[in-house]
Amino acid sequence: MGDRVRADGPTPSSGLATDARGVTPAVGKTLEIGIVVLFVGLVTTALLGGVVPDYRTAAGAEVGDRVLATVAQEVERAVPPSARDVSARRTVELPSTIAGSGYAIRVDGRSLVLDHPDPAIGGRIDLAVPPRVDRVSGRTDGGAETVVAVRDGPDGLVVELRDGGGP
């Protein structure tokens, strides 16, 4: 009778001892934390790798277009309708950066050009100035006080875009 084994209770079928069951919740929570950290890392990588830079470039292009339109409007408004002995000056406020980088606006003939380090941000806009304007010239950097000055020249009006200060 001593050979008989009583089988009333469960017998451990795995290699774990009965007192190792307290470790199971800690291991489960550690795995859950690992999965959450992995998920957050993947989402962050996806956003910073593609979506956020694309949005920043698109927003920068929109701001660049608005800056060009604002400067063009102020240049056009600085030219008086019909007057002799002209001396006019307008100040334009511009953002210091577009999409986190500095920029410049320069005159090319009768157009304004936005120069930016990102090739997707930039542009060109033609000026609608009257024929009595002989020439438009100048350049300004973003963030600087921008001045549009109009004066008489030997062959017509001269419009100059420049950084602030000075006459």
C-alpha positions as CSV (number, residue, x, y, z in Angstrom):
1,M,0.0,0.0,0.0
2,G,2.9,2.3,0.3
3,D,3.3,2.3,-3.5
4,R,0.1,4.2,-4.1
5,V,0.3,7.9,-4.8
6,R,-2.7,10.1,-4.1
7,A,-3.7,12.2,-7.2
8,D,-6.2,14.6,-5.6
9,G,-4.4,17.8,-6.3
10,P,-2.9,19.1,-9.5
11,T,0.7,18.1,-10.2
12,P,3.0,20.7,-11.8
13,S,3.4,19.7,-15.4
14,S,6.0,22.4,-16.2
15,G,9.4,22.9,-14.7
16,L,8.1,25.8,-12.5
17,A,7.8,25.1,-8.9
18,T,4.5,26.1,-7.2
19,D,6.0,29.1,-5.5
20,A,7.2,30.7,-8.8
21,R,3.6,31.7,-9.8
22,G,4.1,35.1,-8.1
23,V,6.5,36.1,-10.8
24,T,4.0,35.8,-13.6
25,P,2.2,39.2,-13.1
26,A,5.6,41.0,-13.0
27,V,6.7,39.4,-16.3
28,G,3.3,40.2,-17.9
29,K,3.5,43.8,-16.9
30,T,7.1,44.0,-18.2
31,L,6.0,42.6,-21.6
32,E,3.1,45.1,-21.7
33,I,5.5,48.0,-21.0
34,G,7.8,46.7,-23.7
35,I,5.0,46.6,-26.3
36,V,3.8,50.1,-25.4
37,V,7.4,51.5,-25.7
38,L,7.9,49.7,-29.0
39,F,4.5,51.1,-30.3
40,V,5.3,54.7,-29.2
41,G,8.8,54.4,-30.8
42,L,7.3,53.2,-34.1
43,V,4.7,55.9,-34.2
44,T,7.2,58.6,-33.4
45,T,9.6,57.4,-36.1
46,A,6.8,57.3,-38.6
47,L,5.7,60.9,-37.8
48,L,9.1,62.4,-37.6
49,G,10.3,60.5,-40.7
50,G,7.6,61.5,-43.1
51,V,4.4,63.2,-41.9
52,V,5.8,66.1,-39.8
53,P,8.6,67.2,-42.3
54,D,6.1,67.1,-45.2
55,Y,3.6,69.2,-43.2
56,R,6.3,71.7,-42.2
57,T,7.4,72.1,-45.8
58,A,3.8,72.6,-47.0
59,A,3.2,75.2,-44.2
60,G,6.5,76.9,-45.1
61,A,5.5,77.1,-48.7
62,E,2.2,78.8,-47.7
63,V,4.0,81.3,-45.5
64,G,6.5,82.0,-48.2
65,D,3.7,82.7,-50.7
66,R,2.0,85.1,-48.2
67,V,5.3,86.9,-47.5
68,L,5.9,87.4,-51.3
69,A,2.3,88.6,-51.8
70,T,2.6,91.0,-48.8
71,V,5.9,92.6,-50.0
72,A,4.6,92.8,-53.6
73,Q,1.5,94.6,-52.4
74,E,3.5,97.1,-50.3
75,V,5.8,97.8,-53.3
76,E,2.8,98.4,-55.5
77,R,1.1,100.6,-52.9
78,A,4.3,102.7,-52.3
79,V,4.2,104.0,-55.9
80,P,1.8,107.1,-55.9
81,P,-0.9,107.2,-58.6
82,S,0.3,110.3,-60.4
83,A,2.6,112.7,-58.8
84,R,5.8,114.6,-59.6
85,D,8.8,115.0,-57.3
86,V,8.0,111.7,-55.5
87,S,9.6,110.7,-52.2
88,A,7.7,107.9,-50.5
89,R,8.7,105.3,-47.9
90,R,6.8,102.3,-46.5
91,T,7.8,99.8,-43.8
92,V,6.9,96.1,-44.1
93,E,6.9,93.7,-41.3
94,L,8.1,90.2,-42.2
95,P,8.6,87.0,-40.2
96,S,12.2,86.3,-39.2
97,T,12.2,82.7,-40.5
98,I,10.1,80.5,-42.7
99,A,10.0,76.8,-41.7
100,G,12.8,77.4,-39.2
101,S,15.3,78.9,-41.7
102,G,16.3,82.4,-42.7
103,Y,15.3,83.7,-46.1
104,A,15.8,86.7,-48.4
105,I,13.6,88.6,-50.9
106,R,15.3,90.0,-53.9
107,V,14.2,92.0,-56.9
108,D,14.7,90.4,-60.4
109,G,13.6,92.9,-63.0
110,R,10.0,93.6,-62.2
111,S,9.6,90.5,-60.1
112,L,10.2,89.6,-56.5
113,V,11.9,86.3,-55.7
114,L,11.9,84.5,-52.4
115,D,15.3,82.7,-51.7
116,H,15.1,79.9,-49.1
117,P,17.5,77.0,-48.3
118,D,14.7,74.5,-48.8
119,P,14.0,74.2,-52.6
120,A,10.3,73.4,-51.9
121,I,9.9,76.8,-50.2
122,G,10.4,79.8,-52.4
123,G,8.7,81.5,-55.3
124,R,8.4,84.4,-57.7
125,I,5.7,87.1,-58.1
126,D,5.5,89.7,-60.8
127,L,5.0,93.3,-59.7
128,A,2.2,95.4,-61.2
129,V,3.8,98.8,-61.3
130,P,2.9,101.6,-63.7
131,P,5.1,102.2,-66.8
132,R,6.5,105.4,-65.3
133,V,8.5,103.3,-62.9
134,D,11.9,103.1,-64.5
135,R,13.4,100.4,-62.3
136,V,12.8,98.3,-59.2
137,S,15.9,97.1,-57.3
138,G,17.0,95.8,-53.9
139,R,17.1,93.0,-51.5
140,T,16.1,92.3,-47.9
141,D,16.6,89.6,-45.4
142,G,13.7,88.1,-43.4
143,G,13.3,89.4,-39.9
144,A,15.0,92.7,-40.7
145,E,12.9,95.9,-40.9
146,T,12.0,96.1,-44.5
147,V,11.6,99.4,-46.3
148,V,10.2,100.2,-49.7
149,A,11.5,103.6,-50.9
150,V,10.3,105.4,-54.0
151,R,12.1,108.4,-55.4
152,D,12.5,110.3,-58.6
153,G,15.1,109.1,-61.0
154,P,16.4,110.6,-64.3
155,D,14.2,108.4,-66.4
156,G,11.2,107.8,-64.1
157,L,10.5,106.6,-60.6
158,V,13.0,104.3,-58.8
159,V,11.6,101.8,-56.3
160,E,14.1,100.2,-53.9
161,L,13.5,97.3,-51.5
162,R,16.1,97.4,-48.6
163,D,16.7,96.6,-45.0
164,G,15.4,99.4,-42.7
165,G,17.2,102.5,-41.4
166,G,18.8,105.0,-43.6
167,P,17.1,107.6,-45.8
